[in-house]
Amino acid sequence: MNRFEVLFMLAYTTIVTGIFQTFCSGANTGHISRRIGRGQLEHMFNQPVSLPMQLATEGFIPFSGSSNLISGTVIMAVALNGLDIVLPWWWVLSLIGNLIVTVAIILGNSYFASSLAFYAPVQAEEISTFVIDTFGHISTFPLSGMPRYLQFPLITFIPTGLLAWFPTLALFGKAPFGLSAWYPLLIAIILWLFAAHFFRKGLHYYVKTGINRYHPMGHRR
């Protein structure tokens, strides 16, 4: 990767962070283990709106959460100008699609890990924060100089390479390992299936046992 491709990758991960903060940071909808561990799901059960609808709409904070989205867009424009390449008209649509898939991978990881909070609310209250932050820190490093035996686990079992490095190369027609540019979408679907299964299973356990960490009004005991 040349320096402008690396700059594009850093811009990409900044935009992803901005999208997550803008649409998923309000009321801890992205860091769902906090709401589970703090016993705040009971408040949601009392609302006349379904749980999925609440999670899909409560996280939107466009003014306080969009700084990374704006700055990342500016940095990406600088990187593209430095690359000095001609892109087809549909490239922007591909970029938007990749950004959506990347955010989906982050959310899938968060909800998958947060399933543990149903069983261990105290110990796992911040597990989604740990997972998101750890994956995010690693995703800012270009993996192109690493041995292939280290690259492969980071786009499969520990998919941090799918958060910026792989999409960047795929957007410029250089997807690693000769994989399809659709590969991150496949991983996102698999993660969401796992997350949905274990989250639903944990929720059923939670409904039966409840949690006694907080008073009915939500204050810590």
trRosetta pair geometry for C-beta under 8 A, 3 or more apart (Angstrom, degrees):
i j d omega theta_ij theta_ji phi_ij phi_ji
1 5 4.2 -130 -163 93 93 127
1 6 5.3 116 130 -55 125 81
1 9 7.3 -3 -166 -18 155 136
1 142 5.3 -111 38 -161 149 151
1 144 4.9 162 -10 3 100 157
1 168 7.8 31 -121 121 134 131
1 169 7.6 -94 -85 -82 108 96
2 5 5.1 96 54 10 67 104
2 6 7.3 -128 103 -3 35 90
3 6 5.6 -53 -150 37 36 113
3 7 6.3 39 150 -21 66 104
3 82 7.8 -70 95 144 89 144
4 7 5.2 -45 -143 37 38 116
4 8 6.3 47 151 -23 64 99
4 79 5.1 144 -173 -158 79 72
4 82 3.9 -161 -111 104 133 117
4 83 4.7 -172 123 -65 138 73
5 8 5.4 -46 -148 33 34 115
5 9 6.5 38 150 -22 62 102
5 79 7.6 117 -88 -175 17 116
5 83 7.0 87 -64 -96 68 115
5 142 8.0 81 114 -112 96 141
5 168 6.4 116 -178 160 85 122
5 169 7.9 52 -175 -84 126 65
5 172 7.0 -61 -120 -7 113 162
6 9 5.5 -50 -150 33 34 115
6 10 6.6 33 151 -16 65 102
6 142 5.4 -73 -113 -42 94 140
7 10 5.7 -53 -149 37 34 110
7 11 6.3 36 150 -20 65 105
7 75 6.7 -138 172 171 92 97
7 78 7.0 -82 151 99 137 99
7 79 4.1 -173 105 -100 104 109
7 82 6.9 41 57 50 145 146
8 11 5.5 -55 -149 37 32 113
8 12 6.2 40 150 -27 65 103
8 76 6.2 68 -136 -133 67 72
8 79 3.9 168 -70 146 72 149
8 80 6.9 91 -100 -58 113 65
8 83 7.1 17 -48 -45 133 131
8 168 5.7 135 107 -141 104 113
9 12 5.4 -48 -149 29 32 117
9 13 6.7 25 156 -13 64 102
9 140 8.0 133 130 -150 100 46
9 142 6.0 108 70 -83 168 94
9 164 4.9 95 -173 157 86 106
9 165 6.2 30 -145 -93 134 49
9 168 4.2 -35 -90 -68 87 161
10 13 6.0 -53 -147 38 33 105
10 14 6.3 36 151 -21 63 107
10 75 6.8 -77 100 146 93 143
10 140 6.4 49 -114 -151 80 87
10 164 7.6 55 -80 -176 27 146
11 14 5.5 -56 -149 37 32 114
11 15 6.4 33 153 -19 66 104
11 72 5.1 130 -169 -167 65 71
11 73 7.6 121 -176 -79 109 12
11 75 3.9 -165 -101 102 105 103
11 76 3.7 164 146 -67 144 73
11 78 7.8 173 -76 50 143 89
11 79 5.5 -137 -1 -2 142 138
12 15 5.9 -56 -152 35 29 109
12 16 6.4 30 150 -20 64 105
12 72 7.4 134 -73 -174 6 118
12 76 6.9 96 -61 -96 57 116
12 99 7.6 -141 -159 -92 82 88
12 102 7.9 134 162 -32 102 174
12 164 4.9 144 92 -138 114 87
12 167 6.3 178 180 91 150 120
12 168 5.7 -143 -1 -74 157 97
13 16 5.4 -47 -146 35 37 116
13 17 6.4 41 152 -20 65 101
13 72 7.8 -144 77 -127 40 129
13 136 7.3 134 -176 -157 115 77
13 139 5.4 158 -118 120 133 111
13 140 5.6 -149 86 -91 166 72
13 163 6.3 59 -112 135 98 96
13 164 4.0 -29 -61 -83 102 139
14 17 5.7 -51 -151 36 32 112
14 18 6.4 34 149 -20 63 106
14 68 5.2 -145 179 -173 77 93
14 71 6.3 -85 161 96 136 92
14 72 3.3 -178 104 -94 101 107
14 75 6.3 55 49 43 150 141
15 18 5.4 -54 -149 37 34 115
15 19 6.4 36 153 -21 67 101
15 68 7.2 -179 -97 139 22 86
15 69 5.9 66 -141 -130 62 55
15 72 3.6 -167 -58 124 67 142
15 73 6.2 94 -98 -59 112 65
15 76 6.6 6 -40 -35 132 136
15 99 6.3 -60 120 -124 118 127
16 19 5.8 -51 -148 33 31 110
16 20 6.4 30 153 -16 64 106
16 72 7.8 -164 10 -159 50 167
16 99 6.2 -155 -89 -146 77 80
16 102 5.0 -69 -119 116 131 131
16 103 6.1 -167 -154 -68 84 78
16 106 7.3 141 167 -27 113 142
16 163 6.6 171 118 -177 170 86
16 164 7.1 -125 6 -77 143 90
17 20 5.7 -56 -149 38 31 111
17 21 6.2 28 155 -16 66 108
17 68 4.7 -68 97 148 101 158
17 72 7.3 154 48 -55 90 144
17 136 6.7 79 -90 -143 108 129
18 21 5.7 -55 -143 39 30 108
18 22 6.0 28 159 -20 65 110
18 65 7.5 133 -163 149 59 73
18 66 6.2 55 -172 -153 103 44
18 67 7.0 -141 -118 74 103 42
18 68 3.3 -156 -73 93 88 86
18 69 2.9 175 149 -54 135 63
18 70 7.1 179 -144 5 151 50
18 71 7.5 174 -73 43 137 79
18 72 5.4 -143 -5 13 134 130
19 22 5.8 -58 -143 38 28 110
19 23 6.1 -12 171 14 65 114
19 69 6.0 106 -56 -96 55 111
19 99 6.3 127 -26 167 160 111
19 103 5.3 -84 108 -80 126 138
20 23 6.9 -78 -136 53 19 84
20 24 5.0 -48 -166 45 62 121
20 25 6.8 84 136 -46 69 93
20 30 6.0 88 -175 -121 94 161
20 103 5.7 -175 -72 -131 83 99
20 106 6.0 -51 -96 102 136 154
20 107 7.9 -172 -122 -57 100 87
20 132 7.8 164 171 -158 154 129
21 24 7.3 -50 -75 55 11 76
21 25 4.6 7 -148 -22 52 139
21 61 7.3 -70 153 67 70 108
21 65 4.0 -170 138 -166 88 96
21 66 7.4 -169 96 -68 105 30
21 67 7.9 -40 99 39 150 76
21 68 6.0 96 25 31 139 123
21 69 7.5 -142 59 -30 103 98
22 25 7.4 57 -6 16 12 106
22 60 7.0 4 154 -145 66 58
22 61 6.4 -138 -148 68 40 63
22 62 5.9 43 -158 -107 100 48
22 65 4.2 164 -91 112 45 112
22 66 4.9 56 -94 -82 117 74
22 69 5.7 7 -34 -30 136 143
23 59 5.5 50 152 108 45 112
23 60 5.7 -5 -127 -97 53 68
23 65 7.8 -171 -13 119 36 145
23 103 7.7 36 62 -173 128 149
24 29 5.4 -121 -158 86 62 97
24 30 3.3 77 149 -59 111 116
24 59 4.3 -6 -124 174 26 151
24 103 7.6 171 -17 -172 140 111
24 107 6.7 -132 -122 -90 154 109
25 28 7.7 -7 -172 -88 43 32
25 29 7.6 -30 9 42 4 82
25 30 5.8 -28 -78 22 45 126
25 31 7.7 36 -131 -2 58 101
25 59 6.1 108 35 -166 31 92
25 61 5.9 -68 73 29 98 126
25 65 5.3 172 45 -117 130 134
26 29 6.5 13 76 5 65 109
26 58 5.7 -149 109 143 104 65
26 59 4.4 151 50 -154 86 32
26 60 5.9 -37 18 48 144 28
26 61 4.3 151 -62 -38 109 104
26 65 7.3 -90 -44 -39 87 147
27 35 7.6 38 155 -79 79 129
27 58 4.2 -49 49 150 147 119
27 59 6.3 -111 49 -84 90 52
28 31 4.6 -71 -153 71 84 91
28 32 6.6 139 143 -92 87 32
28 34 4.5 -93 -162 68 150 126
28 35 5.2 166 99 -42 123 97
29 32 6.5 7 -171 -79 33 85
29 35 7.9 24 -91 -20 39 144
29 55 5.1 143 -149 -156 109 67
29 56 8.0 171 -171 -58 146 15
29 58 5.2 149 -58 78 128 98
29 59 3.6 -97 43 -65 134 111
30 59 6.2 93 -28 -133 86 141
30 106 7.7 -2 -160 128 116 108
30 107 6.4 -93 -133 -105 82 84
30 110 6.0 -23 175 154 68 174
30 128 7.3 167 134 156 61 131
30 132 7.2 68 147 -88 110 155
31 34 4.9 35 126 -1 102 117
31 35 7.9 128 102 -10 68 86
31 110 6.8 -100 -101 -160 38 128
31 126 7.9 -13 -173 -140 118 54
31 128 4.5 158 -147 98 59 124
31 129 5.3 28 -134 -63 124 80
31 132 7.0 -88 -90 5 85 145
32 35 5.6 -53 -161 36 54 109
32 36 6.2 51 145 -19 77 105
32 55 7.4 7 -101 -131 122 121
32 110 6.4 112 17 142 95 105
32 111 5.9 32 34 -101 142 73
32 114 4.7 76 80 170 96 171
32 117 7.9 -170 114 40 76 147
32 128 5.9 127 41 -63 60 163
33 36 5.5 -55 -145 41 38 112
33 37 5.7 33 159 -17 72 111
33 110 7.6 -131 -15 -179 97 80
33 113 7.1 -50 -54 110 134 87
33 114 3.8 -140 -63 -127 87 94
33 116 7.6 4 -121 63 123 81
33 117 4.1 163 -146 -44 85 147
33 124 5.7 -105 -162 143 127 85
33 125 5.9 149 140 -170 95 26
33 126 6.6 173 101 -88 123 6
33 127 4.8 -159 -138 49 174 84
33 128 4.0 172 9 -10 109 104
33 129 7.5 -113 57 -5 117 75
34 37 6.0 -58 -138 42 25 105
34 38 6.0 11 165 -8 63 116
34 40 7.9 4 124 24 71 131
34 125 5.9 60 -112 176 49 80
34 126 6.8 42 -80 -92 85 54
34 128 7.0 -92 -16 45 80 120
34 129 7.4 62 -50 -33 109 110
35 38 6.2 -62 -137 45 24 103
35 40 4.4 -89 -157 68 74 115
35 41 6.1 100 143 -59 98 73
35 44 7.8 43 172 -22 132 131
36 40 7.7 -73 -54 45 17 79
36 41 6.1 26 -106 -35 57 120
36 114 6.2 135 12 173 141 102
36 117 4.0 106 96 114 129 127
36 118 6.0 -69 -174 -68 133 61
36 121 6.4 -139 130 -118 80 91
36 124 7.9 -25 92 103 120 103
36 125 7.7 -162 78 -119 77 59
36 202 8.0 7 -148 138 148 127
36 206 7.2 -88 -151 -109 101 151
37 117 4.7 -86 -57 -158 87 118
37 121 4.1 150 -133 -170 61 75
37 122 6.7 141 -160 -75 107 21
37 124 6.2 -163 -81 87 121 66
37 125 3.0 -170 127 -106 166 81
37 126 7.6 -59 29 -29 163 49
37 211 8.0 178 -158 -153 27 157
37 213 7.1 1 163 33 60 168
38 121 7.7 -174 -30 -179 24 114
38 125 6.6 85 -44 -140 73 118
38 213 6.5 -117 -144 98 33 131
38 214 6.0 48 172 -39 66 139
38 218 7.2 37 149 -159 108 84
38 220 7.7 -67 -143 -83 91 85
39 42 6.2 -4 167 5 78 113
39 121 7.2 44 -53 -166 76 155
39 210 7.9 39 -133 176 104 75
39 211 4.2 -149 -96 91 99 124
39 212 7.6 133 -91 -41 146 5
39 213 5.0 -175 -24 56 122 94
39 214 4.1 -162 59 30 133 112
39 218 7.2 -173 90 -122 94 60
40 43 5.3 -30 -171 20 68 117
40 44 7.1 67 138 -16 73 97
40 214 7.4 29 -60 39 65 162
40 218 6.0 46 -102 -125 87 110
41 44 5.3 -55 -159 36 49 113
41 45 6.4 54 145 -27 74 99
41 51 7.9 15 -157 -127 97 122
41 206 6.9 31 64 148 155 143
42 45 5.5 -49 -149 29 37 115
42 46 6.9 35 154 -20 63 103
42 210 7.7 39 -73 -140 121 92
42 211 8.0 -138 -30 44 115 97
42 216 7.5 -97 115 -140 145 63
43 46 6.1 -60 -161 31 33 110
43 47 7.4 40 145 -31 62 100
43 218 6.5 9 -53 -71 132 121
44 47 5.7 -45 -159 14 43 117
44 51 5.8 76 143 -115 124 81
44 54 5.4 175 -148 95 111 166
45 51 7.4 -4 -86 -75 60 106
47 54 6.3 99 76 -80 151 136
49 53 4.9 -109 168 88 103 126
49 54 5.5 126 103 -59 114 90
50 53 4.5 90 62 8 87 106
50 54 7.1 -153 94 -7 45 85
51 54 5.8 -55 -149 35 32 111
51 55 6.4 28 157 -16 66 107
52 55 5.7 -59 -147 40 32 110
52 56 6.1 29 157 -20 68 111
53 56 5.7 -57 -143 38 30 110
53 57 6.2 3 165 0 65 116
54 57 6.5 -78 -143 47 24 94
54 58 5.6 19 172 -26 69 120
55 58 6.6 -47 -118 28 21 107
55 59 7.4 22 180 -25 51 110
56 59 7.9 -79 -177 18 16 105
57 60 6.7 -40 -171 -1 47 114
61 64 5.1 -44 157 58 116 93
61 65 4.0 98 88 -11 98 124
62 65 6.7 -57 -99 52 10 95
62 66 5.6 16 -174 -37 53 127
63 66 6.7 -43 -120 16 11 110
65 69 7.9 50 127 -6 70 117
66 69 4.6 -56 -161 42 69 122
66 70 5.8 68 142 -24 89 100
67 70 6.0 -59 -152 37 30 107
67 71 6.2 18 158 -9 67 111
68 71 5.9 -58 -136 46 32 104
68 72 5.6 35 162 -23 68 112
69 72 6.0 -55 -140 37 21 111
69 73 6.5 24 157 -22 58 107
70 73 5.9 -57 -154 31 28 111
70 74 6.8 26 152 -16 63 105
71 74 5.7 -54 -152 35 36 112
71 75 6.4 34 152 -17 68 106
72 75 5.7 -54 -145 39 33 110
72 76 6.2 36 155 -22 66 106
73 76 5.7 -53 -146 35 30 113
73 77 6.6 34 153 -22 62 103
74 77 5.8 -53 -154 31 32 112
74 78 6.7 32 149 -17 63 103
75 78 5.6 -53 -154 35 36 113
75 79 6.4 37 149 -20 67 105
76 79 5.5 -51 -147 36 35 113
76 80 6.3 33 155 -18 67 105
77 80 5.9 -53 -145 38 30 109
77 81 6.4 32 154 -20 62 107
78 81 5.7 -57 -150 36 29 113
78 82 6.4 27 152 -18 64 108
79 82 5.7 -59 -151 38 31 110
79 83 6.4 33 152 -23 66 104
80 83 5.6 -49 -146 31 34 113
80 85 7.7 -94 -162 46 72 87
80 87 7.7 -46 -154 -17 119 136
81 84 7.2 26 169 -66 38 63
85 172 7.8 76 71 -132 170 102
87 91 4.0 -60 168 17 116 165
87 92 7.9 108 125 -40 132 70
88 91 5.2 129 63 -32 68 96
89 92 7.4 -45 173 16 46 101
90 93 5.1 -48 -166 37 67 117
90 94 6.2 72 137 -24 80 99
91 94 5.4 -53 -152 36 37 114
91 95 6.4 43 149 -23 68 102
91 171 7.2 87 -163 -170 94 92
92 95 5.4 -48 -150 32 35 116
92 96 6.5 35 152 -18 65 102
93 96 5.7 -51 -148 36 33 111
93 97 6.3 35 152 -19 64 106
94 97 5.6 -54 -147 37 31 113
94 98 6.3 32 154 -19 65 106
94 171 6.3 151 122 -124 117 83
94 181 7.6 -15 -161 155 120 145
95 98 5.8 -56 -149 36 29 110
95 99 6.4 30 153 -20 64 106
95 171 6.2 55 -89 -128 77 134
96 99 5.7 -54 -150 34 32 113
96 100 6.5 32 153 -19 65 104
97 100 5.8 -55 -151 35 32 111
97 101 6.4 29 154 -16 66 107
98 101 5.7 -55 -146 38 33 111
98 102 6.2 35 155 -22 66 106
98 167 4.4 127 -178 -148 129 122
98 170 7.2 165 -108 83 136 121
98 171 6.4 -73 -16 -69 165 109
98 184 7.0 67 -140 64 77 148
99 102 5.7 -53 -147 34 30 112
99 103 6.5 28 155 -15 64 104
99 167 8.0 116 -65 -177 47 158
100 103 6.0 -56 -151 37 31 108
100 104 6.3 35 149 -22 64 107
101 104 5.4 -54 -150 35 33 117
101 105 6.6 39 151 -24 65 99
101 167 7.8 163 75 -93 113 125
101 184 5.0 102 136 120 133 112
101 185 5.1 -78 -124 -84 137 69
101 188 5.1 -129 -162 -32 82 155
102 105 5.6 -48 -153 28 35 113
102 106 6.8 35 149 -17 63 101
102 162 7.0 -174 -114 137 79 79
102 163 5.6 106 -157 -139 107 53
102 164 7.5 73 -138 -64 145 52
102 167 6.2 -48 -64 -38 124 153
102 184 6.8 -19 -74 173 66 144
103 106 5.6 -51 -152 35 37 113
103 107 6.4 33 152 -15 68 106
104 107 5.8 -55 -145 41 32 109
104 108 6.1 38 153 -24 65 107
104 188 4.4 51 106 -158 118 129
104 191 7.8 138 138 73 83 122
104 192 6.8 -35 174 -58 104 121
105 108 5.6 -52 -145 35 30 114
105 109 6.5 31 156 -17 63 104
105 159 6.2 -105 -170 109 132 134
105 162 5.8 -154 -138 108 172 122
105 163 6.6 -140 88 -85 133 78
105 184 6.7 -70 -51 -172 136 97
105 187 6.4 23 -109 110 115 106
105 188 4.9 -88 -69 -95 76 87
105 191 6.1 92 -134 35 61 161
106 109 5.9 -56 -153 36 29 110
106 110 6.3 29 151 -20 64 109
106 132 6.2 61 -168 -124 101 91
106 135 7.0 178 -117 96 80 141
106 136 7.9 44 -121 -69 121 93
106 163 7.0 79 -65 -116 97 113
107 110 5.4 -55 -146 37 34 115
107 111 6.2 22 161 -11 69 107
107 195 8.0 106 128 166 71 174
108 111 6.3 -60 -142 42 26 100
108 112 6.0 29 158 -22 63 113
108 188 6.1 175 -17 -152 148 61
108 191 3.2 79 148 128 144 117
108 192 4.9 -85 -106 -66 115 61
108 194 7.5 76 -179 59 104 94
108 195 4.9 -147 -155 -20 66 144
109 112 5.7 -58 -142 37 26 113
109 113 6.2 17 163 -10 64 110
109 131 5.4 -166 144 155 106 127
109 132 7.3 147 96 -79 115 62
109 135 6.3 53 121 -34 168 162
109 159 7.8 -146 -69 56 125 104
109 191 6.4 -38 -55 -163 60 136
109 195 7.8 -83 -48 -78 12 127
110 113 6.3 -64 -149 42 23 102
110 114 5.9 21 156 -21 63 116
110 128 4.4 54 -157 -149 88 104
110 131 6.0 172 -97 84 55 127
110 132 5.7 19 -85 -61 107 105
111 114 5.4 -54 -135 39 32 115
111 115 7.1 57 157 -42 58 85
111 128 7.8 33 -64 -110 33 120
111 195 4.2 72 94 -171 105 125
111 196 7.9 31 124 -63 135 45
111 199 5.3 -21 167 -71 102 140
112 115 6.3 -38 -173 -3 31 113
112 191 6.3 -90 -39 -170 140 83
112 194 5.5 28 -116 111 122 103
112 195 4.0 -85 -65 -92 78 85
112 198 6.2 68 -144 56 63 132
112 199 7.4 -85 -92 -45 36 98
113 116 6.4 -37 174 10 53 110
113 124 8.0 -165 154 -163 80 112
113 127 5.0 -148 147 138 109 112
113 128 6.0 156 84 -89 111 58
113 130 8.0 -131 152 70 152 93
113 131 4.6 167 18 -48 166 155
114 117 5.2 -27 -172 9 66 119
114 124 7.3 142 -141 153 45 114
114 127 6.2 169 -93 79 53 107
114 128 4.7 8 -72 -63 107 111
114 199 7.2 30 83 -105 93 101
115 118 6.1 -34 -175 10 51 113
115 195 7.4 -166 -39 -148 118 58
115 198 4.0 -14 -116 134 173 104
115 199 5.0 -114 -88 -82 100 53
115 201 7.2 39 -161 65 126 92
115 202 4.3 179 -162 -21 79 146
116 119 6.0 -68 -165 45 49 101
116 120 5.9 -22 159 41 87 102
116 123 7.9 -73 141 94 112 99
116 124 4.3 -162 108 -121 101 160
116 127 5.9 26 62 25 121 172
116 202 7.6 -85 -49 -108 14 146
117 120 6.8 -81 -122 72 31 60
117 121 5.5 61 -177 -111 74 54
117 124 4.1 -142 -83 105 65 112
117 125 6.3 102 -128 -89 116 36
117 127 6.4 -154 -56 27 98 119
117 128 7.9 -37 -31 -24 136 99
117 202 7.6 75 63 172 62 146
118 121 7.5 19 -126 -69 11 82
118 202 3.3 153 22 178 154 104
118 203 6.6 -109 -104 -64 145 34
118 205 5.4 103 147 74 123 111
118 206 4.5 -93 -146 -56 102 108
119 124 7.7 51 63 15 72 144
119 202 6.6 -95 -28 -131 87 100
119 205 6.6 1 -77 117 81 151
120 123 4.2 -28 152 47 119 111
120 124 4.8 95 87 -4 94 109
121 124 6.7 -72 -121 55 16 86
121 125 6.2 47 170 -70 59 87
121 211 5.4 72 -41 -132 165 131
121 213 5.8 -130 116 -27 137 140
122 125 6.4 -26 -153 -25 21 111
122 213 6.8 169 -73 -98 84 130
124 127 4.3 -20 -161 -19 77 129
126 129 4.7 -44 -172 38 82 120
126 130 6.0 87 129 -26 86 96
127 130 5.5 -53 -148 36 37 114
127 131 6.2 36 155 -19 69 106
128 131 5.7 -53 -145 38 32 110
128 132 6.1 28 159 -15 67 109
129 132 6.0 -58 -142 40 27 106
129 133 5.9 19 163 -13 65 114
130 133 6.2 -61 -140 42 23 105
130 134 5.9 19 163 -17 62 114
131 134 6.1 -59 -141 39 22 107
131 135 6.2 16 163 -11 61 112
132 135 6.2 -62 -146 42 24 106
132 136 6.0 24 157 -22 62 115
133 136 5.6 -59 -144 38 27 114
133 137 6.3 29 159 -23 65 104
134 137 6.0 -52 -148 30 28 108
134 138 6.7 19 158 -9 62 108
135 138 6.1 -63 -151 41 31 105
135 139 6.1 35 154 -30 66 111
135 159 7.9 15 -143 81 122 64
135 160 5.0 -158 -152 -102 73 93
135 163 6.4 128 155 -39 101 154
136 139 5.6 -55 -145 29 30 115
136 140 7.3 35 158 -29 60 98
136 163 7.1 -128 -106 154 49 160
137 140 6.4 -55 -168 16 33 110
138 141 6.3 -57 -171 24 48 110
138 154 7.5 -137 150 -141 128 120
138 160 4.2 -7 98 179 120 159
139 160 4.9 -136 -69 -178 76 86
139 161 7.4 -178 -119 -88 71 21
139 163 3.7 -48 -126 79 144 126
139 164 4.7 112 166 9 100 110
139 165 7.1 -144 -159 -12 67 89
140 164 6.9 39 -93 41 36 159
141 165 7.8 -18 93 -63 52 125
142 145 7.0 70 107 5 96 91
142 165 5.8 138 -133 -113 52 106
143 146 4.9 -48 -169 21 73 124
143 150 7.6 -153 -161 112 107 95
143 151 5.1 126 152 -115 125 91
143 154 6.1 -171 -109 87 154 147
143 161 5.3 -26 -5 -115 154 115
143 165 4.9 47 14 -163 100 167
143 176 7.9 -11 88 -82 115 159
144 165 7.4 -166 -38 -159 77 115
144 169 7.8 143 -81 -74 109 132
146 150 4.6 -98 163 84 120 122
146 151 5.3 149 89 -59 111 85
147 150 5.0 85 65 11 82 101
147 151 7.1 -148 99 -9 40 90
148 151 5.2 -52 -140 36 39 115
148 152 6.2 46 162 -31 70 101
148 177 7.6 120 -150 -85 110 94
149 152 6.3 -36 -140 22 28 114
149 153 8.0 27 162 -10 52 98
150 153 6.8 -55 -159 33 36 102
150 154 6.8 23 152 -9 64 116
151 154 5.9 -78 -159 44 34 108
151 155 6.7 7 158 -3 73 110
151 161 6.6 84 -163 -96 70 163
151 176 6.5 -128 162 178 136 149
151 177 7.7 179 117 -47 123 108
152 155 6.5 -74 -151 42 30 94
152 156 6.1 2 162 1 69 122
152 177 7.2 92 -98 -77 85 143
153 156 5.9 -78 -136 52 32 97
153 157 5.1 -33 -157 41 80 107
153 158 5.7 29 148 29 89 97
154 158 5.6 -36 -111 85 50 93
154 159 7.1 106 169 -127 44 23
154 160 5.4 -53 -162 54 94 88
154 161 4.0 91 128 -23 98 114
155 159 5.9 46 -151 -129 31 71
155 161 4.2 -62 -70 74 82 125
155 162 5.6 114 -137 -51 74 89
155 166 5.7 109 -119 -64 122 138
155 176 6.9 -178 -37 77 165 133
155 177 7.7 -162 71 6 151 136
155 179 8.0 -164 141 8 144 162
155 183 7.7 25 166 134 117 133
155 187 7.9 -116 172 -65 67 156
156 159 6.7 171 32 -78 5 82
156 187 7.8 -139 -124 -107 40 124
159 162 4.3 -16 174 18 102 122
159 163 7.3 119 131 -32 80 84
159 187 5.6 137 -112 173 157 148
159 191 7.8 -94 27 -63 148 134
160 163 5.7 -43 -166 11 48 118
161 164 8.0 -96 -163 54 36 61
161 165 4.7 -56 -158 58 74 124
161 166 5.3 83 139 -30 85 103
161 176 7.8 -41 157 32 134 154
162 165 7.7 -49 -61 55 16 80
162 166 4.9 -23 -109 37 51 137
162 167 7.1 77 -173 -30 53 90
162 183 7.8 -127 -115 112 115 95
162 184 4.8 149 -163 -113 114 101
162 187 6.0 -98 -109 70 171 155
163 167 7.8 -66 140 5 14 117
164 167 6.4 -70 -146 44 21 104
164 168 6.0 23 162 -25 63 113
165 168 6.0 -61 -152 31 23 112
165 169 6.7 11 160 -8 62 107
165 176 7.8 18 134 -24 101 136
166 169 6.2 -62 -150 41 31 103
166 170 5.9 28 157 -19 68 113
166 175 6.9 36 -167 -144 81 77
166 176 6.1 -85 -114 19 82 113
166 179 8.0 -21 -153 69 118 132
166 183 7.3 -93 173 81 138 119
166 184 6.2 153 106 -62 130 113
167 170 5.5 -59 -139 41 31 112
167 171 6.0 35 161 -26 67 105
167 184 6.4 0 -71 -29 92 159
168 171 6.0 -55 -151 30 25 110
168 172 7.0 0 157 3 59 108
169 172 6.2 -73 -154 49 33 97
169 174 4.4 -88 -174 88 89 89
169 175 5.8 135 113 -99 100 30
169 176 5.9 70 86 -35 156 80
170 173 7.6 50 -172 -71 33 16
170 174 7.3 -115 -76 63 25 48
170 175 4.2 42 -99 -87 81 92
170 181 4.1 133 -173 -122 118 87
170 183 7.8 -150 -93 35 145 101
170 184 7.7 -129 7 -7 164 116
171 181 7.8 114 -65 -139 41 125
175 178 7.0 72 93 -151 94 11
175 179 5.1 -111 144 70 121 73
175 180 6.8 -9 109 147 171 8
175 181 5.4 -137 -67 -76 138 64
175 183 7.1 132 -170 12 134 126
176 179 6.4 8 80 22 60 106
179 183 4.4 14 155 -50 125 150
180 183 5.3 143 69 -40 72 84
181 184 8.0 -32 171 16 49 95
182 185 5.0 -49 -172 35 70 120
182 186 6.5 77 133 -26 83 96
183 186 5.6 -52 -155 30 39 114
183 187 6.7 35 152 -15 69 103
184 187 5.6 -54 -149 38 38 111
184 188 6.2 42 152 -23 69 104
185 188 5.5 -51 -147 34 33 115
185 189 6.5 35 154 -21 65 103
186 189 5.9 -54 -151 33 30 110
186 190 6.5 28 152 -16 64 106
187 190 5.7 -55 -148 38 33 111
187 191 6.2 34 154 -20 66 107
188 191 5.7 -55 -146 37 30 112
188 192 6.3 28 156 -18 65 108
189 192 5.9 -57 -147 38 29 109
189 193 6.4 31 154 -21 63 105
190 193 5.8 -55 -151 33 31 112
190 194 6.5 27 154 -13 65 106
191 194 5.8 -58 -150 40 32 108
191 195 5.9 30 154 -19 68 111
192 195 5.5 -52 -137 41 32 112
192 196 6.0 35 160 -22 66 106
193 196 5.9 -52 -143 35 26 110
193 197 6.4 26 156 -19 61 108
194 197 5.9 -59 -150 36 29 110
194 198 6.3 7 164 -2 67 111
195 198 6.5 -65 -141 46 25 96
195 199 5.6 23 164 -18 66 118
196 199 6.0 -57 -133 41 22 109
196 200 6.0 22 164 -18 61 111
197 200 6.2 -64 -152 37 20 107
197 201 6.4 17 154 -17 60 111
198 201 5.4 -52 -143 39 35 115
198 202 6.2 35 156 -18 66 105
199 202 5.8 -54 -146 39 29 109
199 203 6.2 34 153 -24 64 107
200 203 5.5 -51 -145 34 31 114
200 204 6.6 35 154 -21 62 101
201 204 5.9 -51 -154 30 31 111
201 205 6.8 29 149 -15 62 105
202 205 5.5 -55 -153 37 38 113
202 206 6.1 41 149 -24 69 106
203 206 5.3 -51 -144 35 34 116
203 207 6.4 39 155 -25 65 101
204 207 5.8 -48 -148 29 30 113
204 208 6.8 25 154 -14 60 107
205 208 6.0 -64 -157 38 32 108
205 209 6.2 -5 161 8 70 116
206 209 6.5 -74 -135 52 25 89
206 210 7.1 82 176 -86 60 21
206 211 7.2 -17 -152 -35 90 102
207 210 7.8 19 -165 -63 18 61
211 214 7.3 32 113 24 105 84
212 221 7.3 13 146 -27 74 152
213 220 6.9 -36 156 -134 86 68
213 221 6.2 -143 -179 12 39 108
214 217 8.0 -123 158 71 102 46
214 218 5.4 -3 167 -148 140 31
214 219 6.1 145 -158 65 90 29
214 220 6.0 -52 -103 -94 81 36
214 221 6.5 -147 -101 -26 27 83
215 218 7.0 -46 71 23 72 19
215 219 5.0 0 35 52 112 86
215 221 6.7 132 -41 -76 77 78
